[in-house]
Amino acid sequence: MFLAQWTDAAETTHRDWARSGEEMLRPFSSNAHLLSALDVEREDVINTAWGANLPRLAAIKKKYDPTNFFRVNQNIKPV
């Protein structure tokens, strides 16, 4: 895992560095994701992280949060 921190939201150098390191190590990993660190990932990465559970979780989200009010971190969009 690579950790990058910065205070300027417009600055992407640190995030790019961490992602390049992650890509270098991907062939040696199980392609798993740390679910508590998905807040800045692309939607396809977030969906892959949930795996086969995504449809079930999306149905639960639709039932209990149909307006997607709780949408900040690790968001699952209601179906």
Secondary structure, 3 states (H helix, E strand, C coil): CCCCCCCCCCCCHHHHHHHHHHHHHHHHCCCCCCHHHCCCCCHHHHHHHHHHHHHHHHHHHHHHCCCCCCCCCCCCCCC
